[in-house]
């Protein structure tokens, strides 16, 4: 996903809570981002890593957590 513009990520399921496993911490939670799969608690850390990566290389395309951590 290209992070040039800020995207709004949805955390709430419209009908009922849906428990999913966070891709970052691996815990099963109800507040998992429907767009990227990170829980509400881990999402700020992921966004911070993305911002640091984009500051180093503004033309990079981020597709996975491995792309972020490798940079």
C-alpha positions as CSV (number, residue, x, y, z in Angstrom):
1,X,0.0,0.0,0.0
2,X,1.3,3.4,-0.8
3,X,1.3,5.7,2.2
4,X,1.5,9.1,0.5
5,X,-1.9,10.1,1.7
6,X,-3.3,9.3,5.1
7,X,-5.8,6.5,4.9
8,X,-8.6,6.1,7.5
9,X,-8.5,2.6,8.9
10,X,-11.7,1.1,10.3
11,X,-11.6,-0.9,13.6
12,X,-15.2,-1.5,14.3
13,X,-17.3,-4.1,12.5
14,X,-20.7,-2.6,11.7
15,X,-22.9,-5.4,13.0
16,X,-21.1,-7.2,15.9
17,X,-17.7,-7.6,17.4
18,X,-15.4,-9.8,15.3
19,X,-12.4,-11.3,17.0
20,X,-9.3,-11.6,14.9
21,X,-5.6,-12.3,15.5
22,X,-3.4,-9.2,15.2
23,X,-0.7,-9.6,12.6
24,X,1.9,-7.8,14.8
25,X,1.4,-9.1,18.3
26,X,-0.4,-12.3,17.5
27,X,-3.1,-11.8,20.2
28,X,-6.8,-12.4,19.4
29,X,-8.8,-9.2,19.9
30,X,-12.0,-7.5,18.9
31,X,-10.4,-4.2,17.9
32,X,-8.4,-5.3,14.8
33,X,-8.1,-3.0,11.8
34,X,-10.2,-4.2,9.0
35,X,-7.8,-2.7,6.4
36,X,-4.4,-3.9,7.6
37,X,-5.0,-6.5,10.3
38,X,-3.2,-4.8,13.2
39,X,-4.9,-4.4,16.6
40,X,-5.8,-1.0,18.0
41,X,-2.9,-1.1,20.4
42,X,-0.2,-2.1,17.8
43,X,-1.5,0.2,15.0
44,X,0.3,3.3,16.2
45,X,3.7,1.5,16.3
46,X,3.2,0.2,12.8
47,X,2.2,3.7,11.6
48,X,5.3,5.2,13.3
49,X,7.6,2.6,11.5
50,X,5.9,3.4,8.2
51,X,6.5,7.1,8.7
52,X,10.2,6.5,9.5
53,X,10.5,4.3,6.4
54,X,8.9,7.0,4.2
55,X,11.1,9.7,5.6
56,X,14.2,7.6,4.5
57,X,12.7,6.6,1.1
58,X,9.6,8.6,0.1
59,X,9.0,6.6,-3.1
60,X,8.9,3.1,-1.5
61,X,5.8,1.0,-1.7
62,X,4.9,-0.7,1.6
63,X,3.0,-4.0,1.2
64,X,3.9,-6.0,4.3
65,X,5.2,-5.7,7.8
66,X,8.4,-7.5,6.6
67,X,8.9,-4.5,4.2
68,X,8.7,-2.1,7.1
69,X,10.9,-4.1,9.5
70,X,13.6,-4.8,6.8
71,X,14.2,-1.1,6.2
